[in-house]
Amino acid sequence: MRKFSALFITLLFTIVAFGQIERPVTWSFDQKNGKGQDVQFVFKAAIDHPWHIYGMNIPAGGPISTSIHFDKTSGVKLVGKPVPQSKLVEEYDKSFDMKLSWYEGQAVFVQKAVVTDPKSFGVSGYVEYMTCNNENCLPPTKEPFTFGKAPVAAVAAPVNTAQPTATQAIATLKTDTSVAAVAVPASVSSNPSSQTWAPVIDQMKAFASGGAENKTGGSLLSIFLWGLLGGLLALFMPCIWPIIPMTVSFFLKRTSDRKKAVKDAIMYGLSIIVIYLTLGLLITAIFGASSLNNLATNAFFNLFFFALLVVFAISFFGAFELALPSSWSTKMDAKSESTSGILSILLMAFTLALVSFSCTGPLIGLLLVDVAVKGSILGPAVGMFGFAVALAIPFMLFAIFPTWLKSLPKSGGWLNTIKVVLGFLELFFALKFLSVADLAYGWRILDREVFLVISIVIFALLGAYLLGKIKLPHDSDVKHVSVTRLFLSIISFAFAIYMVPGLWGAPLKAISAFAPPLYTQDFKPNDTKEIHAEYKDYDQAIAASAQSGKPVLIDFTGFGCVNCRKMEASVWTDPQVKSLLTDKFILVSLFVDDKTALPQSMQVTENGRSTLLTTIGDKWSYLQRYKFGANAQPFYVVVDATGKPLNGSFSFTEDPKKFVNFLETSLKNKK
């Protein structure tokens, strides 16, 4: 029992913490000698999933292309231009209104050259690239390289003239964050030596730990409650009900000792919990924390689970049964009967999981995909824990008190009704996953009005079904409508009618997290216009804050940041968000990939190493890393006129309500 409990606790608290600094690309450089004086310089990038770097020929107005720059060449002559050797992904991007190309997983480039003087041979330069995924973009980065015996000046040049690489910044940010004072001309407003640039990483963490804007606790609680609800619903499924007598019979045969029977029943309940919790931990281990977070807008992931939930719904409607081979459960049941001790109880728990798969599978699938798109590293384990607790406690109690079996209602048509109702609900949830894929690819096949029409039909049909007006294959005849069915049908019809005004542009806040953004709707009587930041300079916004008393909402963004555009188009245009941004905040957008040269370069010290900021993008990227300890976009933070944070940070969402809550919480903290 103690060993089993220790295993349970170990599984429950197997957790890994991740920071905000991203470093998804690692470069390696190799020199290959050919015949005679021919050489090849090989540039290889290992790219973590689901990040990508862009191709070498991105049109003007798009994100930053990958490019290789040779600063110093001695004793060598370059032949042609660098040639890509990896597969290029090409897709049309609606946000930029152009076809973009990028590399996933790996990118290899080869530059041919001829050595003209082996004694003085040396090459140095840097690779410039931009890294993005479906949710965030990192600022443009320069990775220095050298080949051969390069002159001293050639080796030092990239370090002093280029923006620090993400890897260099991360490695040293933890050890030293001092900033060297520099002489900045009057025309340059930003001054990294001022107090408003001072790091506030610890203060932002304090806000998170204090609960000001940290939703983790609440979201994990909601995930646990959703899992609990799923487990309770599973208890009423037709394939679960017959297992209860089998469980009672199994434990009655084991022993007549009351204390041992109670101990075995508790062990049985814990076995069920461990099985499902292990499944949740495996999901986390397979996908990983960052992958779970980025699955939220992955088109293939969402299309797969849209199809999966539709199949589950069709199964619940009675078209076919989803079940594992019956031989599996039969062998497992026989094995549990012939085995003794803890192993037999564990095998009995496995039998329950296998036999109930056709009913619990769809519920577990819906739970896990919802958790995955929320991006919580603990979500799958917490959700499965809640599901298992709800499923295990009744079976454990029936094993302890077998006489309760006589009081159970007999299975019948009411169980199938629950199954069909869940089928309708899964169809509705499936639309959300199709909507995400539709937005990612810009297909426009599921615009907001199409989503609402289908949803209205689903809940209208559900109401008709509950009233007995629709009969599916496994349904019993409805001689009269029960009070429960009547109230549920009223709720279903009311919800369908509630969505009707949305066809004419009503916000429908109750389903804002599910419906596509308002901008996808063709007909909007009161069409909202996009809002743009008044300031593009941090220090100017701070000065405006000091004069007006309004807090500053800093928007770290990028020209190549796809989801930054999505936020501006779908969230900022929400009437409540727009009102807050216009009336209550000083809004400043800082573009970390702005290549405009500074009037004068700015020398700063980061992690004990001298860094030269040469562009406006370099400056804002440095501000984000140094002051806030992050380097991904979109990234939002609210500060007062002294540069102190009023809340934790905020990233990407398609739900305006979440952003409104972030803004309102910041205003309350200021007061």
URKAHU-V200917 format. One record per residue. N is the residue number from 0. RES is the residue in one small letter. BURIAL is 1 if it has 24 or more other ideal C-beta (glycine too) atoms within 12 Angstrom, else 0. Layout:
n	res	burial
N	RES	BURIAL
N	RES	BURIAL
//
This chain:
n	res	burial
0	m	0
1	r	0
2	k	0
3	f	1
4	s	0
5	a	0
6	l	1
7	f	1
8	i	0
9	t	0
10	l	1
11	l	1
12	f	0
13	t	0
14	i	0
15	v	0
16	a	0
17	f	0
18	g	0
19	q	1
20	i	1
21	e	1
22	r	1
23	p	1
24	v	1
25	t	1
26	w	1
27	s	0
28	f	1
29	d	0
30	q	1
31	k	0
32	n	0
33	g	0
34	k	0
35	g	0
36	q	0
37	d	0
38	v	1
39	q	1
40	f	1
41	v	1
42	f	1
43	k	1
44	a	1
45	a	0
46	i	1
47	d	1
48	h	0
49	p	1
50	w	1
51	h	1
52	i	1
53	y	1
54	g	1
55	m	1
56	n	0
57	i	1
58	p	0
59	a	0
60	g	0
61	g	1
62	p	1
63	i	1
64	s	1
65	t	1
66	s	1
67	i	1
68	h	1
69	f	1
70	d	1
71	k	1
72	t	1
73	s	1
74	g	1
75	v	1
76	k	0
77	l	1
78	v	0
79	g	0
80	k	0
81	p	1
82	v	0
83	p	1
84	q	0
85	s	1
86	k	0
87	l	1
88	v	0
89	e	0
90	e	1
91	y	0
92	d	1
93	k	0
94	s	1
95	f	1
96	d	0
97	m	0
98	k	0
99	l	1
100	s	1
101	w	1
102	y	1
103	e	1
104	g	0
105	q	1
106	a	1
107	v	1
108	f	1
109	v	1
110	q	1
111	k	1
112	a	1
113	v	1
114	v	1
115	t	0
116	d	0
117	p	0
118	k	0
119	s	0
120	f	1
121	g	1
122	v	1
123	s	1
124	g	1
125	y	1
126	v	1
127	e	1
128	y	1
129	m	1
130	t	1
131	c	1
132	n	1
133	n	1
134	e	1
135	n	1
136	c	1
137	l	1
138	p	1
139	p	1
140	t	1
141	k	1
142	e	1
143	p	1
144	f	1
145	t	1
146	f	1
147	g	1
148	k	0
149	a	1
150	p	0
151	v	0
152	a	0
153	a	1
154	v	1
155	a	0
156	a	1
157	p	1
158	v	1
159	n	0
160	t	1
161	a	1
162	q	1
163	p	1
164	t	1
165	a	1
166	t	1
167	q	1
168	a	1
169	i	1
170	a	0
171	t	1
172	l	1
173	k	0
174	t	0
175	d	0
176	t	1
177	s	0
178	v	1
179	a	0
180	a	0
181	v	1
182	a	0
183	v	1
184	p	0
185	a	0
186	s	0
187	v	0
188	s	1
189	s	1
190	n	1
191	p	1
192	s	0
193	s	0
194	q	0
195	t	1
196	w	1
197	a	1
198	p	1
199	v	1
200	i	1
201	d	0
202	q	1
203	m	1
204	k	1
205	a	0
206	f	1
207	a	1
208	s	0
209	g	0
210	g	0
211	a	1
212	e	1
213	n	0
214	k	1
215	t	0
216	g	0
217	g	0
218	s	0
219	l	1
220	l	0
221	s	0
222	i	1
223	f	1
224	l	0
225	w	1
226	g	1
227	l	1
228	l	1
229	g	1
230	g	1
231	l	1
232	l	1
233	a	1
234	l	1
235	f	1
236	m	1
237	p	1
238	c	1
239	i	1
240	w	1
241	p	0
242	i	1
243	i	1
244	p	0
245	m	1
246	t	1
247	v	1
248	s	0
249	f	1
250	f	1
251	l	0
252	k	0
253	r	1
254	t	0
255	s	0
256	d	0
257	r	0
258	k	0
259	k	0
260	a	1
261	v	0
262	k	1
263	d	1
264	a	1
265	i	1
266	m	1
267	y	1
268	g	1
269	l	1
270	s	1
271	i	1
272	i	1
273	v	1
274	i	1
275	y	1
276	l	1
277	t	1
278	l	1
279	g	1
280	l	1
281	l	0
282	i	1
283	t	1
284	a	0
285	i	0
286	f	1
287	g	0
288	a	1
289	s	1
290	s	1
291	l	1
292	n	1
293	n	1
294	l	1
295	a	1
296	t	1
297	n	1
298	a	1
299	f	0
300	f	1
301	n	1
302	l	1
303	f	0
304	f	1
305	f	1
306	a	0
307	l	1
308	l	1
309	v	1
310	v	1
311	f	1
312	a	1
313	i	1
314	s	1
315	f	1
316	f	1
317	g	0
318	a	0
319	f	0
320	e	1
321	l	1
322	a	0
323	l	0
324	p	0
325	s	0
326	s	0
327	w	0
328	s	1
329	t	0
330	k	0
331	m	1
332	d	1
333	a	0
334	k	0
335	s	1
336	e	0
337	s	0
338	t	0
339	s	0
340	g	0
341	i	1
342	l	0
343	s	1
344	i	1
345	l	1
346	l	1
347	m	1
348	a	1
349	f	1
350	t	1
351	l	1
352	a	1
353	l	1
354	v	1
355	s	1
356	f	1
357	s	1
358	c	1
359	t	1
360	g	1
361	p	1
362	l	1
363	i	1
364	g	1
365	l	1
366	l	1
367	l	1
368	v	1
369	d	1
370	v	1
371	a	1
372	v	1
373	k	1
374	g	1
375	s	1
376	i	1
377	l	1
378	g	1
379	p	1
380	a	1
381	v	1
382	g	1
383	m	1
384	f	1
385	g	1
386	f	1
387	a	1
388	v	1
389	a	1
390	l	1
391	a	1
392	i	1
393	p	1
394	f	1
395	m	1
396	l	1
397	f	1
398	a	1
399	i	1
400	f	0
401	p	1
402	t	0
403	w	0
404	l	1
405	k	0
406	s	0
407	l	0
408	p	0
409	k	0
410	s	0
411	g	0
412	g	1
413	w	1
414	l	1
415	n	1
416	t	1
417	i	1
418	k	1
419	v	1
420	v	1
421	l	1
422	g	1
423	f	1
424	l	1
425	e	1
426	l	1
427	f	1
428	f	1
429	a	1
430	l	1
431	k	1
432	f	1
433	l	1
434	s	1
435	v	1
436	a	1
437	d	1
438	l	1
439	a	1
440	y	1
441	g	1
442	w	0
443	r	0
444	i	0
445	l	1
446	d	1
447	r	1
448	e	1
449	v	1
450	f	1
451	l	1
452	v	0
453	i	1
454	s	1
455	i	1
456	v	0
457	i	1
458	f	1
459	a	1
460	l	1
461	l	1
462	g	1
463	a	1
464	y	1
465	l	1
466	l	1
467	g	0
468	k	0
469	i	0
470	k	0
471	l	1
472	p	0
473	h	0
474	d	1
475	s	0
476	d	0
477	v	0
478	k	0
479	h	0
480	v	0
481	s	0
482	v	0
483	t	0
484	r	1
485	l	0
486	f	0
487	l	1
488	s	1
489	i	0
490	i	0
491	s	1
492	f	1
493	a	0
494	f	1
495	a	1
496	i	0
497	y	1
498	m	1
499	v	0
500	p	0
501	g	1
502	l	1
503	w	0
504	g	1
505	a	1
506	p	1
507	l	1
508	k	0
509	a	0
510	i	1
511	s	1
512	a	1
513	f	1
514	a	1
515	p	1
516	p	1
517	l	1
518	y	1
519	t	1
520	q	1
521	d	0
522	f	0
523	k	0
524	p	0
525	n	0
526	d	0
527	t	1
528	k	0
529	e	0
530	i	1
531	h	0
532	a	1
533	e	0
534	y	1
535	k	1
536	d	1
537	y	1
538	d	1
539	q	1
540	a	1
541	i	1
542	a	1
543	a	1
544	s	1
545	a	0
546	q	0
547	s	0
548	g	0
549	k	1
550	p	1
551	v	1
552	l	1
553	i	1
554	d	1
555	f	1
556	t	1
557	g	1
558	f	1
559	g	1
560	c	1
561	v	1
562	n	1
563	c	1
564	r	1
565	k	1
566	m	1
567	e	1
568	a	1
569	s	1
570	v	1
571	w	1
572	t	1
573	d	1
574	p	1
575	q	1
576	v	1
577	k	1
578	s	0
579	l	1
580	l	1
581	t	0
582	d	0
583	k	1
584	f	1
585	i	1
586	l	1
587	v	1
588	s	1
589	l	1
590	f	1
591	v	1
592	d	1
593	d	1
594	k	1
595	t	0
596	a	0
597	l	1
598	p	0
599	q	0
600	s	1
601	m	1
602	q	1
603	v	1
604	t	1
605	e	1
606	n	1
607	g	0
608	r	0
609	s	1
610	t	1
611	l	1
612	l	1
613	t	1
614	t	1
615	i	1
616	g	1
617	d	1
618	k	1
619	w	1
620	s	1
621	y	1
622	l	1
623	q	1
624	r	1
625	y	1
626	k	1
627	f	1
628	g	1
629	a	1
630	n	1
631	a	1
632	q	1
633	p	1
634	f	1
635	y	1
636	v	1
637	v	1
638	v	1
639	d	1
640	a	1
641	t	0
642	g	1
643	k	1
644	p	1
645	l	1
646	n	1
647	g	1
648	s	1
649	f	1
650	s	1
651	f	1
652	t	1
653	e	1
654	d	1
655	p	1
656	k	1
657	k	1
658	f	1
659	v	1
660	n	1
661	f	1
662	l	1
663	e	1
664	t	1
665	s	1
666	l	1
667	k	0
668	n	1
669	k	1
670	k	0
//
